[in-house]
Amino acid sequence: MVKLFSLKFVLILFFIAGIFSCGGNGKTVSTYKNKLKPLIEGNWISDNFLDSLNYYWSPSRVRNTPCFEMIISSKMDSVAWIDVGEEMKTFPVKVLSDSSFSIEELNLVGTYSNNYKTLFLKKSGLEIKLKKLPQKYAVKSLRGWMSGIVLFLNEELIADEYFLVDEVTGKNIPCYFTAYGEVHGISTYEKYKLCFAGDCLLQSDDDVITLTDEKSSDRYIWKWEGDTLRFYSVMNTGTLKDPFLVQHDLMFSFIRKRN
C-alpha cells in the first residue's frame, strides 16, 4: 500500500509540475511578443533590393534581386509575403525569443537587430536583410493586409512635380505624378503603373511604365537623364503573345520642378 501511495504521489507531482511548466512557457512567449511587437510589427522591404535600386535608379537593372514586402501582423501570429507582380501569400509565425521568430512553412528564421534596426531572414545559410517602411506607406488594402511597397517605390522613383516640355509651343506645362499612381496634366492619362518585378520585366530590357485613361492604356520606356525624365514610345519586336519592347521615339520630356 505504501508503494502504491508513493507512486500516486509522484504522478500527482509530475502533473502539477506540468501545469506550471505549460503556464510558464505561455507567459514567456507572451513576454517575448510584447518586446518584439513594437520592433517588428509592420511592413518590411528587401534591403538588398533597395541598395541596388538606389545605386542604379532603374528596376530593370536590378531584376535579379528579389523585390518583396513582408508584413508582420499586429498579433504577431502571421505574416503576409508579397512578391511584386505575384499573388500575396500568408504564413503562420512562431515567436522564438524576444528578438526572433520562425516561419516554418518557408523554413525561415527572422532575427531583429536593435543595433542596425534591421530584420535578418536566414534560410540554409543564406541571409536576407530587410528595412522597415514608415507607417505612412501602408495604405493599400490587400485581403485585409495594408501593403506599402508600391507606394514607397513610386515615391522613390518617379512621384514628383514636373514641367512637361511642349515641343511645339516651347512652353513648360505643370504636371505631376503622385505616389498613389495618379497622373495629372499629361494628355488624357489618369493613372500610371511602373514595372518593378514579375512578368513585365521579361518583356523589355528597359524600364517600362503604363499610362492609362478610362478606355485604354499605353506603354512607354522611361529613363532619367539628369533632372529630366523622358518617356519613349515602344516598338514590339516580339509577338502579341510574347511581346518584347524596345525604345522607339521620344514622346515626353519632364523637367523636375525645384521649389
VEXSETOR-108042 format. One line per 10 residues: number of its first residue (from 0); their letters; for each residue x, y, z of N, C-alpha, C. Coordinates in Angstrom, 3 decimals, always signed. Layout:
<sites>
NUM = A = X:Y:Z:X:Y:Z:X:Y:Z ~ ... .
</sites>
This chain:
<sites>
0 = MVKLFSLKFV = +0.830:-1.202:+0.000:+0.000:+0.000:+0.000:+0.862:+1.249:+0.000 ~ +1.969:+1.197:+0.745:+2.850:+2.366:+0.841:+3.459:+2.682:-0.516 ~ +3.884:+1.602:-1.239:+4.491:+1.799:-2.559:+3.479:+2.378:-3.529 ~ +2.214:+1.873:-3.452:+1.164:+2.366:-4.340:+0.877:+3.831:-4.070 ~ +0.822:+4.209:-2.787:+0.583:+5.612:-2.433:+1.725:+6.495:-2.942 ~ +2.936:+6.034:-2.775:+4.101:+6.805:-3.216:+4.064:+7.040:-4.722 ~ +3.662:+5.990:-5.466:+3.584:+6.110:-6.912:+2.533:+7.142:-7.308 ~ +1.375:+7.100:-6.642:+0.317:+8.079:-6.921:+0.793:+9.493:-6.603 ~ +1.509:+9.634:-5.504:+2.005:+10.949:-5.091:+2.982:+11.523:-6.119 ~ +3.865:+10.640:-6.612:+4.843:+11.071:-7.622:+4.138:+11.511:-8.900 .
10 = LILFFIAGIF = +3.119:+10.736:-9.304:+2.372:+11.090:-10.517:+1.660:+12.422:-10.366 ~ +1.114:+12.678:-9.195:+0.439:+13.959:-8.939:+1.439:+15.106:-9.033 ~ +2.627:+14.898:-8.490:+3.661:+15.945:-8.547:+4.057:+16.263:-9.983 ~ +4.195:+15.192:-10.798:+4.520:+15.391:-12.212:+3.422:+16.167:-12.928 ~ +2.183:+15.863:-12.596:+1.037:+16.532:-13.219:+1.026:+18.020:-12.872 ~ +1.242:+18.316:-11.586:+1.264:+19.717:-11.144:+2.431:+20.453:-11.782 ~ +3.580:+19.784:-11.824:+4.756:+20.418:-12.444:+4.505:+20.712:-13.903 ~ +3.811:+19.791:-14.578:+3.483:+20.003:-15.990:+2.601:+21.202:-16.193 ~ +1.621:+21.385:-15.310:+0.723:+22.552:-15.415:+1.504:+23.845:-15.289 ~ +2.378:+23.892:-14.259:+3.149:+25.124:-14.063:+4.145:+25.353:-15.201 .
20 = SCGGNGKTVS = +4.689:+24.265:-15.715:+5.624:+24.387:-16.827:+4.947:+24.974:-18.046 ~ +3.742:+24.473:-18.403:+3.000:+24.991:-19.556:+2.622:+26.438:-19.343 ~ +2.191:+26.751:-18.120:+1.786:+28.123:-17.836:+2.955:+29.071:-17.953 ~ +4.119:+28.622:-17.458:+5.296:+29.474:-17.517:+5.739:+29.711:-18.940 ~ +5.676:+28.673:-19.791:+6.073:+28.809:-21.182:+5.172:+29.788:-21.911 ~ +3.858:+29.706:-21.634:+2.912:+30.635:-22.251:+3.204:+32.065:-21.853 ~ +3.548:+32.242:-20.586:+3.862:+33.581:-20.092:+5.131:+34.107:-20.761 ~ +6.111:+33.195:-20.964:+7.360:+33.599:-21.602:+7.127:+34.047:-23.042 ~ +6.326:+33.269:-23.794:+6.011:+33.626:-25.180:+5.301:+34.966:-25.225 ~ +4.378:+35.181:-24.288:+3.653:+36.450:-24.223:+4.615:+37.605:-23.957 .
30 = TYKNKLKPLI = +5.587:+37.368:-23.098:+6.591:+38.407:-22.802:+7.439:+38.698:-24.034 ~ +7.824:+37.637:-24.740:+8.585:+37.809:-25.970:+7.808:+38.659:-26.976 ~ +6.524:+38.342:-27.145:+5.695:+39.069:-28.106:+5.609:+40.546:-27.751 ~ +5.439:+40.836:-26.470:+5.324:+42.232:-26.042:+6.595:+43.027:-26.329 ~ +7.744:+42.354:-26.243:+9.005:+43.031:-26.522:+9.257:+43.171:-28.020 ~ +8.834:+42.146:-28.775:+9.076:+42.135:-30.213:+8.126:+43.057:-30.985 ~ +6.893:+43.118:-30.549:+5.837:+43.790:-31.315:+6.203:+45.201:-31.768 ~ +6.615:+46.109:-30.878:+6.922:+47.482:-31.346:+8.122:+47.548:-32.288 ~ +8.939:+46.499:-32.293:+10.141:+46.494:-33.123:+9.870:+45.987:-34.535 ~ +9.044:+44.955:-34.664:+8.926:+44.315:-35.976:+7.530:+44.325:-36.577 .
40 = EGNWISDNFL = +6.505:+44.737:-35.835:+5.172:+44.826:-36.435:+5.179:+45.858:-37.556 ~ +4.607:+45.522:-38.704:+4.531:+46.480:-39.803:+5.065:+45.928:-41.108 ~ +5.533:+46.826:-41.960:+5.897:+46.486:-43.339:+7.408:+46.548:-43.536 ~ +7.945:+45.494:-44.145:+9.379:+45.380:-44.367:+9.658:+45.134:-45.843 ~ +10.762:+45.695:-46.335:+11.135:+45.545:-47.740:+12.596:+45.116:-47.821 ~ +12.906:+44.348:-48.855:+14.253:+43.824:-49.037:+15.287:+44.946:-49.107 ~ +16.224:+44.910:-48.180:+17.269:+45.938:-48.133:+18.236:+45.790:-49.299 ~ +18.468:+44.549:-49.727:+19.354:+44.318:-50.875:+18.778:+44.950:-52.135 ~ +17.462:+44.838:-52.312:+16.819:+45.448:-53.466:+16.924:+46.973:-53.396 ~ +16.696:+47.531:-52.216:+16.773:+48.989:-52.057:+18.171:+49.509:-52.358 .
50 = DSLNYYWSPS = +19.191:+48.799:-51.869:+20.570:+49.222:-52.130:+20.853:+49.247:-53.628 ~ +20.419:+48.188:-54.329:+20.655:+48.112:-55.775:+19.867:+49.185:-56.511 ~ +18.621:+49.423:-56.072:+17.775:+50.421:-56.726:+18.348:+51.822:-56.540 ~ +18.836:+52.106:-55.350:+19.432:+53.423:-55.094:+20.707:+53.634:-55.893 ~ +21.388:+52.543:-56.210:+22.623:+52.642:-56.980:+22.340:+52.833:-58.472 ~ +21.438:+52.024:-59.015:+21.164:+52.065:-60.451:+20.018:+53.000:-60.825 ~ +19.094:+53.229:-59.887:+17.906:+54.052:-60.142:+17.098:+53.510:-61.324 ~ +17.030:+52.180:-61.401:+16.379:+51.533:-62.536:+15.957:+50.124:-62.141 ~ +14.648:+49.845:-62.046:+14.184:+48.488:-61.700:+14.686:+47.419:-62.666 ~ +14.813:+47.757:-63.944:+15.235:+46.755:-64.923:+16.676:+46.306:-64.697 .
60 = RVRNTPCFEM = +17.471:+47.129:-64.059:+18.873:+46.791:-63.837:+19.089:+46.026:-62.528 ~ +18.026:+45.851:-61.748:+18.139:+45.065:-60.509:+17.166:+43.882:-60.559 ~ +16.880:+43.421:-61.769:+15.867:+42.371:-61.947:+16.254:+41.047:-61.297 ~ +17.520:+40.834:-61.026:+17.947:+39.578:-60.412:+17.982:+39.643:-58.887 ~ +17.573:+40.791:-58.340:+17.497:+40.952:-56.888:+16.037:+40.915:-56.470 ~ +15.641:+40.008:-55.558:+14.224:+39.882:-55.189:+13.632:+41.179:-54.654 ~ +12.465:+41.519:-55.190:+11.734:+42.703:-54.731:+10.488:+42.206:-54.014 ~ +10.491:+42.245:-52.706:+9.345:+41.729:-51.969:+9.086:+42.542:-50.702 ~ +7.898:+42.360:-50.178:+7.476:+43.006:-48.940:+6.974:+41.935:-47.988 ~ +7.359:+42.039:-46.723:+6.832:+41.159:-45.699:+6.102:+42.007:-44.669 .
70 = IISSKMDSVA = +4.831:+41.674:-44.421:+4.023:+42.421:-43.456:+3.796:+41.534:-42.238 ~ +4.189:+42.015:-41.071:+4.043:+41.255:-39.830:+2.810:+41.768:-39.100 ~ +1.895:+40.865:-38.769:+0.607:+41.248:-38.177:+0.776:+41.812:-36.772 ~ -0.215:+42.576:-36.338:-0.177:+43.183:-35.006:-0.286:+42.124:-33.898 ~ -0.856:+40.953:-34.221:-0.963:+39.876:-33.237:+0.307:+39.033:-33.171 ~ +1.226:+39.291:-34.086:+2.490:+38.548:-34.126:+2.270:+37.058:-34.355 ~ +1.180:+36.705:-35.056:+0.908:+35.291:-35.296:+0.986:+34.906:-36.767 ~ +1.143:+35.890:-37.652:+1.187:+35.590:-39.087:+1.889:+36.709:-39.842 ~ +2.284:+36.377:-41.072:+2.894:+37.367:-41.958:+2.267:+37.245:-43.338 ~ +2.262:+38.359:-44.057:+1.891:+38.355:-45.475:+3.170:+38.539:-46.266 .
80 = WIDVGEEMKT = +3.320:+37.744:-47.312:+4.520:+37.797:-48.151:+4.090:+38.244:-49.536 ~ +4.639:+39.384:-49.998:+4.243:+39.944:-51.289:+5.458:+40.068:-52.190 ~ +5.529:+39.185:-53.188:+6.500:+39.357:-54.265:+5.824:+40.244:-55.305 ~ +6.402:+41.410:-55.598:+5.757:+42.357:-56.507:+5.457:+41.684:-57.837 ~ +4.209:+41.825:-58.257:+3.793:+41.219:-59.514:+3.218:+39.830:-59.356 ~ +3.234:+39.289:-58.139:+2.693:+37.960:-57.889:+1.640:+38.014:-56.784 ~ +0.897:+36.929:-56.640:-0.175:+36.881:-55.653:+0.388:+36.840:-54.241 ~ -0.249:+37.585:-53.333:+0.181:+37.617:-51.940:-0.068:+36.261:-51.272 ~ +0.845:+35.873:-50.377:+0.695:+34.640:-49.611:+0.816:+34.959:-48.125 ~ +0.161:+34.147:-47.293:+0.247:+34.355:-45.847:+0.743:+33.084:-45.171 .
90 = FPVKVLSDSS = +1.459:+33.279:-44.055:+2.052:+32.152:-43.340:+1.964:+32.390:-41.833 ~ +1.768:+31.317:-41.053:+1.786:+31.463:-39.597:+3.202:+31.703:-39.085 ~ +3.290:+32.363:-37.932:+4.581:+32.717:-37.339:+4.667:+32.119:-35.930 ~ +5.850:+31.687:-35.565:+6.105:+31.179:-34.219:+7.185:+32.047:-33.569 ~ +6.845:+32.661:-32.450:+7.801:+33.503:-31.727:+8.787:+32.603:-30.984 ~ +10.076:+32.865:-31.159:+11.118:+32.040:-30.551:+11.754:+32.707:-29.338 ~ +11.954:+34.020:-29.419:+12.580:+34.766:-28.324:+12.147:+36.223:-28.418 ~ +12.748:+37.076:-27.608:+12.370:+38.491:-27.660:+13.033:+39.222:-28.824 ~ +13.737:+38.471:-29.694:+14.340:+39.092:-30.877:+14.235:+38.221:-32.126 ~ +13.536:+37.085:-32.029:+13.492:+36.191:-33.185:+12.163:+35.452:-33.306 .
100 = FSIEELNLVG = +11.895:+34.977:-34.508:+10.688:+34.210:-34.802:+10.989:+33.289:-35.977 ~ +10.092:+32.363:-36.247:+10.282:+31.462:-37.378:+9.031:+31.408:-38.237 ~ +9.234:+31.203:-39.542:+8.152:+30.923:-40.486:+8.432:+29.512:-40.980 ~ +7.832:+28.534:-40.328:+8.193:+27.139:-40.560:+7.886:+26.676:-41.980 ~ +6.799:+27.193:-42.582:+6.448:+26.778:-43.950:+7.511:+27.183:-44.959 ~ +8.240:+28.252:-44.659:+9.304:+28.712:-45.552:+10.683:+28.303:-45.057 ~ +10.709:+27.621:-43.900:+11.979:+27.222:-43.294:+12.879:+28.431:-43.054 ~ +12.255:+29.519:-42.581:+12.968:+30.770:-42.342:+12.987:+31.112:-40.854 ~ +14.079:+31.701:-40.425:+14.177:+32.264:-39.077:+14.474:+33.749:-39.211 ~ +13.681:+34.573:-38.550:+13.882:+36.019:-38.587:+14.459:+36.506:-37.277 .
110 = TYSNNYKTLF = +15.486:+37.336:-37.358:+16.115:+37.891:-36.158:+16.237:+39.401:-36.303 ~ +15.743:+40.116:-35.297:+15.807:+41.582:-35.332:+17.067:+42.067:-34.639 ~ +17.803:+42.942:-35.319:+18.999:+43.549:-34.735:+18.679:+44.965:-34.292 ~ +18.716:+45.181:-32.994:+18.402:+46.512:-32.464:+19.494:+47.511:-32.812 ~ +20.729:+47.021:-32.973:+21.847:+47.914:-33.305:+21.712:+48.486:-34.713 ~ +21.269:+47.645:-35.657:+21.175:+48.060:-37.058:+19.753:+48.407:-37.494 ~ +18.774:+48.214:-36.575:+17.357:+48.450:-36.914:+16.987:+47.669:-38.179 ~ +17.488:+46.453:-38.230:+17.354:+45.622:-39.418:+16.812:+44.254:-39.047 ~ +15.998:+43.696:-39.938:+15.487:+42.337:-39.761:+16.275:+41.413:-40.685 ~ +16.834:+40.356:-40.117:+17.606:+39.395:-40.891:+16.807:+38.108:-41.037 .
120 = LKKSGLEIKL = +16.586:+37.675:-42.279:+15.940:+36.402:-42.552:+17.007:+35.404:-42.968 ~ +17.020:+34.251:-42.303:+18.041:+33.247:-42.595:+17.388:+31.933:-43.014 ~ +17.971:+31.325:-44.046:+17.495:+30.037:-44.547:+18.649:+29.294:-45.204 ~ +18.973:+28.134:-44.670:+20.010:+27.270:-45.245:+21.308:+28.024:-45.549 ~ +21.731:+28.837:-44.608:+22.985:+29.558:-44.778:+22.870:+30.873:-45.517 ~ +21.724:+31.119:-46.149:+21.513:+32.381:-46.852:+20.908:+33.413:-45.904 ~ +21.234:+34.665:-46.129:+20.725:+35.734:-45.267:+20.191:+36.889:-46.113 ~ +18.987:+37.338:-45.753:+18.356:+38.473:-46.437:+18.108:+39.563:-45.413 ~ +18.507:+40.789:-45.759:+18.270:+41.921:-44.868:+17.004:+42.662:-45.285 ~ +16.219:+43.108:-44.285:+15.016:+43.883:-44.562:+15.017:+45.170:-43.739 .
130 = KKLPQKYAVK = +14.505:+46.232:-44.356:+14.340:+47.506:-43.673:+12.853:+47.801:-43.501 ~ +12.512:+48.425:-42.401:+11.112:+48.723:-42.103:+10.663:+49.981:-42.831 ~ +9.501:+49.898:-43.474:+8.934:+51.066:-44.145:+8.217:+51.944:-43.135 ~ +8.290:+53.266:-43.280:+7.479:+54.141:-42.431:+5.999:+53.801:-42.566 ~ +5.260:+53.940:-41.485:+3.860:+53.530:-41.453:+3.006:+54.245:-42.490 ~ +3.411:+55.446:-42.901:+2.600:+56.230:-43.842:+2.431:+55.535:-45.186 ~ +3.316:+54.598:-45.517:+3.221:+53.935:-46.808:+2.212:+52.788:-46.821 ~ +1.839:+52.292:-45.650:+0.940:+51.133:-45.594:-0.510:+51.560:-45.770 ~ -0.901:+51.789:-47.017:-2.245:+52.325:-47.271:-3.074:+51.480:-48.231 ~ -2.444:+50.570:-48.976:-3.181:+49.775:-49.949:-3.653:+48.474:-49.311 .
140 = SLRGWMSGIV = -4.950:+48.248:-49.298:-5.512:+47.069:-48.657:-5.483:+45.863:-49.599 ~ -4.874:+44.766:-49.131:-4.834:+43.513:-49.874:-5.343:+42.414:-48.954 ~ -6.605:+42.026:-49.140:-7.210:+40.970:-48.323:-7.012:+41.214:-46.827 ~ -7.199:+42.461:-46.422:-7.097:+42.791:-45.006:-5.713:+43.222:-44.547 ~ -4.701:+43.063:-45.410:-3.332:+43.489:-45.078:-3.073:+44.835:-45.737 ~ -2.359:+45.708:-45.040:-2.060:+47.031:-45.568:-0.660:+47.041:-46.168 ~ -0.602:+47.006:-47.492:+0.680:+46.966:-48.208:+1.187:+48.381:-48.484 ~ +2.514:+48.523:-48.533:+3.077:+49.839:-48.792:+4.165:+49.858:-49.848 ~ +4.516:+48.691:-50.402:+5.698:+48.607:-51.255:+5.568:+49.421:-52.539 ~ +4.404:+49.343:-53.218:+4.239:+50.073:-54.485:+4.233:+51.572:-54.240 .
150 = LFLNEELIAD = +3.533:+52.010:-53.199:+3.511:+53.431:-52.849:+4.917:+53.942:-52.564 ~ +5.674:+53.160:-51.811:+7.037:+53.550:-51.464:+7.924:+53.651:-52.701 ~ +7.855:+52.623:-53.572:+8.713:+52.615:-54.757:+8.311:+53.701:-55.753 ~ +7.012:+53.963:-55.892:+6.564:+55.073:-56.746:+7.175:+56.385:-56.281 ~ +7.136:+56.595:-54.962:+7.659:+57.846:-54.416:+9.175:+57.937:-54.578 ~ +9.837:+56.808:-54.437:+11.292:+56.786:-54.583:+11.733:+57.107:-56.010 ~ +10.997:+56.610:-56.999:+11.477:+56.647:-58.381:+10.904:+57.768:-59.236 ~ +9.621:+58.105:-59.051:+9.008:+58.972:-60.061:+8.059:+60.033:-59.518 ~ +7.408:+59.776:-58.393:+6.399:+60.716:-57.892:+7.024:+62.076:-57.577 ~ +6.508:+63.120:-58.240:+7.048:+64.463:-58.035:+6.288:+65.438:-58.928 .
160 = EYFLVDEVTG = +6.648:+66.720:-58.800:+6.092:+67.751:-59.666:+7.083:+68.045:-60.791 ~ +6.537:+68.243:-62.011:+7.377:+68.454:-63.183:+6.819:+69.563:-64.073 ~ +7.653:+69.932:-65.036:+7.189:+70.733:-66.168:+7.293:+69.843:-67.408 ~ +6.163:+69.642:-68.077:+6.147:+68.895:-69.330:+6.533:+69.838:-70.452 ~ +7.580:+69.490:-71.191:+8.079:+70.340:-72.263:+7.218:+70.140:-73.509 ~ +6.538:+71.198:-73.946:+5.737:+71.153:-75.179:+6.664:+71.456:-76.351 ~ +6.963:+70.427:-77.147:+7.927:+70.568:-78.233:+7.420:+71.509:-79.335 ~ +6.108:+71.690:-79.437:+5.535:+72.538:-80.493:+5.576:+74.006:-80.097 ~ +5.074:+74.306:-78.911:+4.991:+75.710:-78.479:+6.215:+76.163:-77.695 ~ +6.980:+75.198:-77.178:+8.142:+75.545:-76.370:+7.790:+75.884:-74.935 .
170 = KNIPCYFTAY = +6.511:+75.771:-74.578:+6.078:+76.092:-73.217:+6.301:+74.913:-72.280 ~ +6.448:+75.244:-70.993:+6.561:+74.223:-69.953:+5.232:+74.118:-69.223 ~ +4.598:+72.970:-69.308:+3.266:+72.761:-68.738:+3.400:+72.043:-67.392 ~ +2.870:+72.615:-66.298:+2.948:+71.962:-64.991:+2.205:+70.615:-65.003 ~ +2.801:+69.612:-64.413:+2.163:+68.299:-64.293:+2.811:+67.575:-63.120 ~ +2.199:+66.484:-62.713:+2.811:+65.722:-61.629:+2.314:+64.287:-61.575 ~ +3.164:+63.427:-60.992:+2.850:+62.033:-60.712:+2.760:+61.889:-59.201 ~ +1.708:+61.264:-58.705:+1.596:+61.045:-57.268:+2.124:+59.658:-56.917 ~ +2.445:+59.483:-55.639:+2.891:+58.176:-55.180:+1.779:+57.140:-55.256 ~ +0.550:+57.612:-55.358:-0.606:+56.703:-55.404:-0.907:+56.233:-56.828 .
180 = GEVHGISTYE = -0.018:+56.536:-57.771:-0.205:+56.068:-59.139:-1.111:+56.950:-59.973 ~ -1.271:+58.203:-59.580:-2.116:+59.132:-60.327:-1.271:+60.033:-61.220 ~ -1.847:+60.400:-62.369:-1.192:+61.302:-63.327:-2.050:+62.551:-63.480 ~ -1.419:+63.708:-63.448:-2.143:+64.965:-63.625:-1.393:+65.869:-64.603 ~ -2.113:+66.338:-65.624:-1.549:+67.304:-66.565:-0.875:+66.699:-67.775 ~ -1.068:+65.393:-68.015:-0.436:+64.727:-69.156:-1.512:+64.154:-70.061 ~ -1.804:+64.840:-71.147:-2.800:+64.386:-72.109:-4.083:+63.989:-71.381 ~ -4.653:+62.844:-71.730:-5.883:+62.396:-71.056:-5.596:+61.320:-70.015 ~ -4.324:+61.037:-69.764:-3.982:+59.954:-68.846:-4.381:+60.297:-67.411 ~ -4.773:+59.247:-66.691:-5.219:+59.428:-65.313:-4.359:+58.672:-64.299 .
190 = KYKLCFAGDC = -3.802:+57.532:-64.740:-3.040:+56.708:-63.810:-1.775:+56.161:-64.482 ~ -0.833:+55.743:-63.638:+0.381:+55.105:-64.155:+0.734:+53.906:-63.291 ~ +1.519:+53.016:-63.887:+1.993:+51.841:-63.162:+3.402:+51.514:-63.626 ~ +4.332:+51.504:-62.693:+5.713:+51.166:-63.006:+5.927:+49.654:-62.915 ~ +6.801:+49.150:-63.742:+7.161:+47.729:-63.692:+8.346:+47.568:-62.748 ~ +8.121:+46.886:-61.611:+9.181:+46.648:-60.636:+9.686:+45.212:-60.664 ~ +8.763:+44.285:-60.940:+9.108:+42.868:-60.889:+8.022:+42.069:-61.587 ~ +8.256:+40.760:-61.726:+7.247:+39.904:-62.337:+7.435:+39.748:-63.838 ~ +6.354:+39.322:-64.510:+6.418:+39.028:-65.946:+6.760:+40.248:-66.797 ~ +6.358:+41.437:-66.356:+6.603:+42.631:-67.175:+8.093:+42.887:-67.385 .
200 = LLQSDDDVIT = +8.928:+42.435:-66.443:+10.374:+42.621:-66.598:+10.930:+41.790:-67.749 ~ +10.233:+40.712:-68.075:+10.695:+39.842:-69.153:+10.373:+40.413:-70.526 ~ +9.547:+41.458:-70.571:+9.077:+42.000:-71.845:+9.936:+43.142:-72.372 ~ +10.972:+43.500:-71.639:+11.866:+44.555:-72.113:+13.152:+44.545:-71.315 ~ +14.225:+45.009:-71.934:+15.478:+45.192:-71.214:+15.518:+46.554:-70.529 ~ +14.530:+47.401:-70.830:+14.461:+48.756:-70.278:+13.350:+48.858:-69.241 ~ +13.220:+50.046:-68.644:+12.179:+50.290:-67.642:+10.880:+50.692:-68.333 ~ +9.805:+50.007:-67.966:+8.517:+50.218:-68.624:+7.522:+50.849:-67.652 ~ +6.754:+51.808:-68.170:+5.670:+52.423:-67.420:+4.409:+52.329:-68.273 ~ +3.279:+52.088:-67.628:+1.995:+52.011:-68.321:+1.129:+53.181:-67.889 .
210 = LTDEKSSDRY = +0.676:+53.986:-68.855:-0.231:+55.104:-68.589:-1.621:+54.711:-69.056 ~ -2.616:+55.006:-68.235:-3.983:+54.602:-68.567:-4.965:+55.749:-68.414 ~ -6.052:+55.664:-69.220:-7.213:+56.520:-69.020:-8.408:+55.590:-68.837 ~ -9.614:+56.096:-68.992:-10.802:+55.276:-68.755:-10.967:+54.168:-69.791 ~ -10.431:+54.356:-70.999:-10.704:+53.419:-72.087:-9.498:+52.601:-72.548 ~ -8.311:+53.115:-72.361:-7.156:+52.433:-72.940:-5.910:+52.608:-72.081 ~ -4.849:+51.923:-72.494:-3.564:+52.056:-71.804:-2.439:+52.038:-72.833 ~ -1.369:+52.748:-72.536:-0.201:+52.813:-73.419:+1.048:+52.560:-72.596 ~ +1.981:+51.846:-73.193:+3.242:+51.584:-72.501:+4.365:+52.420:-73.093 ~ +5.240:+52.854:-72.220:+6.402:+53.656:-72.618:+7.628:+53.120:-71.898 .
220 = IWKWEGDTLR = +8.775:+53.437:-72.447:+10.040:+53.195:-71.760:+10.477:+54.507:-71.129 ~ +10.786:+54.477:-69.832:+11.161:+55.713:-69.148:+12.634:+55.667:-68.716 ~ +13.242:+56.856:-68.789:+14.656:+56.980:-68.425:+14.906:+58.334:-67.773 ~ +15.744:+58.311:-66.760:+16.216:+59.557:-66.156:+17.491:+60.003:-66.863 ~ +17.525:+61.274:-67.229:+18.728:+61.889:-67.787:+18.952:+63.185:-67.021 ~ +19.746:+63.081:-65.966:+19.901:+64.217:-65.061:+18.596:+64.455:-64.324 ~ +18.103:+65.712:-64.354:+16.826:+66.050:-63.732:+15.667:+65.943:-64.707 ~ +15.916:+65.381:-65.863:+14.862:+65.245:-66.877:+14.440:+63.786:-67.003 ~ +13.139:+63.571:-66.905:+12.549:+62.243:-67.056:+11.971:+62.151:-68.462 ~ +12.395:+61.157:-69.220:+11.943:+61.031:-70.606:+11.147:+59.742:-70.810 .
230 = FYSVMNTGTL = +10.050:+59.889:-71.567:+9.236:+58.734:-71.960:+9.393:+58.505:-73.452 ~ +9.683:+57.257:-73.836:+9.816:+56.892:-75.239:+8.700:+55.912:-75.612 ~ +8.211:+56.043:-76.833:+7.254:+55.048:-77.318:+7.976:+53.720:-77.470 ~ +7.210:+52.636:-77.565:+7.819:+51.315:-77.658:+7.490:+50.661:-78.991 ~ +8.388:+49.805:-79.427:+8.169:+49.000:-80.615:+8.286:+47.536:-80.210 ~ +7.271:+46.746:-80.545:+7.254:+45.343:-80.175:+8.026:+44.517:-81.202 ~ +9.165:+43.981:-80.802:+9.966:+43.145:-81.692:+9.678:+41.663:-81.467 ~ +8.716:+41.389:-80.562:+8.322:+40.012:-80.313:+7.017:+39.700:-81.004 ~ +6.110:+39.049:-80.300:+4.798:+38.705:-80.836:+3.723:+39.257:-79.920 ~ +2.463:+39.146:-80.340:+1.370:+39.583:-79.481:+1.301:+38.742:-78.214 .
240 = KDPFLVQHDL = +1.597:+37.452:-78.354:+1.557:+36.557:-77.212:+2.767:+36.741:-76.311 ~ +3.926:+36.925:-76.903:+5.173:+37.120:-76.147:+5.853:+38.399:-76.626 ~ +5.358:+39.550:-76.163:+5.920:+40.822:-76.639:+7.314:+41.086:-76.069 ~ +8.105:+41.797:-76.846:+9.382:+42.293:-76.346:+9.516:+43.731:-76.828 ~ +9.582:+44.654:-75.880:+9.501:+46.077:-76.185:+10.880:+46.723:-76.225 ~ +11.118:+47.501:-77.271:+12.364:+48.253:-77.384:+12.035:+49.740:-77.561 ~ +12.995:+50.568:-77.222:+12.811:+52.022:-77.289:+12.628:+52.500:-78.726 ~ +11.672:+53.438:-78.901:+11.419:+53.985:-80.240:+11.561:+55.506:-80.182 ~ +10.481:+56.252:-80.375:+10.562:+57.713:-80.454:+10.371:+58.377:-79.089 ~ +11.036:+59.526:-78.919:+10.828:+60.328:-77.719:+9.425:+60.933:-77.756 .
250 = MFSFIRKRN = +8.662:+60.741:-76.676:+7.281:+61.215:-76.626:+7.080:+62.339:-75.615 ~ +7.684:+62.219:-74.433:+7.505:+63.220:-73.380:+8.837:+63.499:-72.694 ~ +9.041:+64.769:-72.353:+10.186:+65.163:-71.534:+9.661:+65.938:-70.337 ~ +10.029:+65.481:-69.144:+9.571:+66.110:-67.904:+10.769:+66.650:-67.146 ~ +10.749:+67.946:-66.868:+11.815:+68.563:-66.092:+11.341:+68.652:-64.645 ~ +12.113:+68.070:-63.751:+11.720:+68.077:-62.339:+11.629:+69.502:-61.803 ~ +10.523:+69.815:-61.175:+10.307:+71.152:-60.629:+11.080:+71.298:-59.333 ~ +11.776:+72.394:-59.218:+12.527:+72.680:-57.998:+11.860:+73.806:-57.237 ~ +11.607:+73.567:-55.947:+10.959:+74.611:-55.127:+11.963:+75.671:-54.710 .
</sites>
